[in-house]
Amino acid sequence: MLLENAVIKLNNINWALVGTVISEEDTKLGYEFLRRMAQFYKSEQLKPMPPAFTNVAKLLGDQGEELDISAYCSSEAVAYLNQNSYVKRIFEYYLQLAKYAENNTGISQYLDIYEPLIKLFERGGSFTIKPLSLEIIQVSHFPLNNWYEKFVEKDPIDINNL
């Protein structure tokens, strides 16, 4: 059910709209993604890796193959995501975690890590992520050197009404 809900969530994004709506509020979504990722590393007591390479399911013990997003998402989603392999990877990690969480109680809470970036796309915004930066397109730039130290003690931002 978690995987099915995650697939529905991604396929309900208006992919033709992604990247066309620019809002300064979207900075909060980038901030909250990094804060939640830092909280994951802190709570699991793991050595932080760059967010672009953080496969939460694998770090929690998933031994399965990494998912191919084209097996789950619409052709519009795949066409958009194929433009940036790091962004595609983030959404594949999200789906893999949803699949892994279905049979492993207590880890579905970590799906929330990805919620800010999904919400960004739902709002028509866009991001790019690389090993050393997260950019909310035409809005903000987050350098990822020492990202964990910068975000682990930050206060959460309520993104529910964005």
NORFEN-V505977 format. One record per pair of residues at least 6 apart in sequence whose C-alpha atoms are under 7 Angstrom apart, sorted by the first residue. I is the first residue (numbers start at 1). GAP is how many residues later the second one is. If there is no record, write none. Layout:
i:I gap:GAP
i:I gap:GAP
This chain:
i:1 gap:101
i:2 gap:96
i:2 gap:97
i:2 gap:100
i:3 gap:92
i:3 gap:95
i:3 gap:96
i:6 gap:89
i:6 gap:92
i:7 gap:65
i:7 gap:66
i:11 gap:62
i:11 gap:63
i:11 gap:66
i:13 gap:108
i:13 gap:109
i:14 gap:108
i:15 gap:61
i:15 gap:62
i:17 gap:107
i:18 gap:103
i:18 gap:106
i:18 gap:107
i:18 gap:108
i:19 gap:105
i:19 gap:106
i:19 gap:107
i:20 gap:104
i:20 gap:105
i:21 gap:103
i:21 gap:104
i:22 gap:103
i:22 gap:116
i:22 gap:117
i:23 gap:116
i:24 gap:115
i:26 gap:94
i:27 gap:109
i:27 gap:112
i:27 gap:113
i:29 gap:87
i:29 gap:88
i:29 gap:91
i:29 gap:130
i:30 gap:86
i:30 gap:87
i:30 gap:106
i:32 gap:84
i:32 gap:124
i:32 gap:125
i:33 gap:80
i:33 gap:81
i:33 gap:83
i:33 gap:84
i:34 gap:117
i:35 gap:116
i:35 gap:117
i:35 gap:119
i:36 gap:77
i:37 gap:76
i:38 gap:110
i:38 gap:113
i:38 gap:114
i:39 gap:113
i:41 gap:6
i:41 gap:7
i:48 gap:100
i:50 gap:81
i:52 gap:34
i:52 gap:38
i:52 gap:77
i:52 gap:78
i:52 gap:79
i:55 gap:38
i:56 gap:37
i:56 gap:41
i:57 gap:39
i:57 gap:40
i:57 gap:43
i:62 gap:38
i:66 gap:30
i:67 gap:25
i:67 gap:29
i:68 gap:24
i:69 gap:9
i:69 gap:23
i:70 gap:8
i:81 gap:6
i:81 gap:7
i:82 gap:6
i:86 gap:43
i:86 gap:44
i:87 gap:41
i:87 gap:42
i:94 gap:17
i:94 gap:20
i:97 gap:14
i:98 gap:10
i:98 gap:13
i:101 gap:6
i:101 gap:7
i:120 gap:6
i:126 gap:10
i:126 gap:11
i:127 gap:8
i:127 gap:9
i:127 gap:10
i:128 gap:6
i:128 gap:7
i:128 gap:8
i:129 gap:6
i:132 gap:11
i:132 gap:12
i:132 gap:13
i:133 gap:9
i:133 gap:10
i:133 gap:11
i:134 gap:7
i:134 gap:8
i:134 gap:9
i:134 gap:10
i:135 gap:6
i:135 gap:7
